[in-house]
Amino acid sequence: MYWKNGIPVALTDGTKDAKAMAVVVSGGDVYVAGGWSSDRNVGVAGYWKNGVPVPMTDGTKSAFAESIVVSGSDVYVAGYELDGTGKAVPTYWKNGEALPLAGPTSGSGKLAPSPCREGCVCRRLDLRDR
């Protein structure tokens, strides 16, 4: 849930687990990155735009979104998706298209938000064991 002008905006109906990680406002629209559980209880990476969910993954493999940047009409979402061995593969999505990145040779990798100036899309690769 987030509040806009003092009014709460629910992101879910409360029947499934969900987690919000980052909020950005662009052109009067509110974008919230995070994830929620699929019907099969698998993590879905995505974001909410003005409270409406926009999935980045289909729920076949667990995934999660940790940050979001909006630049013009492009929406960049950064996070990870688990591979077949359960390791987190750092991934970012541009307008819904997944762009996996090379991860560490051992352990897991995740994308984490990085400070940047307006109009610039920035990322920092955080390589760590999960």
Order of alpha helices (4+ residues) and beta strands (2+ residues): beta-beta-beta-beta-beta-beta-beta-beta-beta-beta-beta-beta
